[in-house]
Amino acid sequence: MMMRLKIGIVFLIAFVGSFAQHPTPSAELLSRRYQSGEQLNYLMNARNNDRRYQVQLMAVVKKLANGQFVEEYAYTDLIVDGVSQPLTAASREFRQIVTLTGDAPFKFPDLSKVQPTLIGPITDLLTFYADLFLATRAGRLREPGDRFLFPSPSVSSWADGTRVLMGEGAIDFDIRLTGLDSSRGVATLLVKHVPPTTPKVKFPAEWMRERIADVPNNWIQVRRTANAYVGAAGKETFDVELKISLSNGEILSATMDNLVEAVARECRDVALSDCSEPRPHRTVRRIEMSRGNSER
C-alpha cells in the first residue's frame, strides 16, 4: 500500500498547492515558524497486524538558497519484531526533506534506495506532514469543533504491474480542530480519511461491488500469486491525530489508526470469475510518533 500513498499524495499536493498563496485562519493558527539549526527528535512505534517496528527520527531545520525553510530527516535504530535491523549504507545516507511552508509538503523520495523495512516509517511520516499541510491550507479552523470536508481530487493506485495487478483506493478528508489548550500551547487536529459517497475505484469483477461495511467499497486489490490471482475489496479508513505546538507549529506527537475491512477470493483467472468462497481480509495498523527533546 506504500505506492498508494505515493500516487495519492502526488495528486493531492498538486491540487492543494493552489491554496498556498491564500493564507487561511487555519494557516494563521497553526503557522510553522522555523529557526535555522533547530533539531527535532521523534520515536516512531508501529503495529501492522502482528508485525511491529520501532525507529528513531532526527531532523535538522535548514534554510535553502531560495529562503525556504525545510526539515531534513534521517532514520536510525530500526527494530522490527524486537530484532535490531542494521541499516544499509544507502538507508543511513537517506534524507527526507519535508516542510510546512511553500507549495507542497515534500517531493516524494526514491524509495528504491532504501531497504524495504524502512519504507513503512518513511511513508508514515509523509502521511502526517501531508495531513497537516492540507489542514493548514484548505480549510478554516479557528475554534474547537470547527471542521471541513476536503474531497480528494483523485483515486490512488499502488499497482506495480507485476505482483499487484490492480490496487485502488478512494478517500476524502474530514478535518477537525478538536482541541485548543492555550495554557499548554497545544492544538489537536483529527484528520479522518473516509470513503467518499461514491468511490471512483474500478471493480474488475461484479462481486467486488458488494458492500463489506456500511458504505460503498472504497478499496480494491488484485494480486498475482504463484498459481492463482487473489482479489479483495472492502472499506479502508485512516484516523490521524496530530498535536501541534501553538508557539511554532511543530508536530509534538502524531498517531494513525489505519483499518482495512475486506473480503478476498482466490481465483483461477485474472477476470476473477472462477473463484473460491470469500474469506475475511483484515489489516489493522497503529502508528505512534512522539517527540523527544527539541534543541535550538
Secondary structure, DSSP 8 states (H G I E B T S, - for coil): -HHHHHHHHHHHHHHHGGGTTS--HHHHHT-----TT-EEEEEEEEEETTEEEEEEEEEEEEE-TTS-EEEEEEEEEEEETTEE----HHHHH--EEE-SSSS-SB----GGGS-GGGHHHHHHHHHHHHHHHHHHHH----STT-EEEE--SS-EE---SSSEEEEEE--EEEEEEEEEETTTTEEEEEEEEE--SS-----SSGGGGS-SSSS---EEEEEE-SS-EEEEEEEEEEEEEEEEETTT--EEEEEEEEEEEEEEEEESSTTS-SB---EEEEEEEEEEEEE---B-
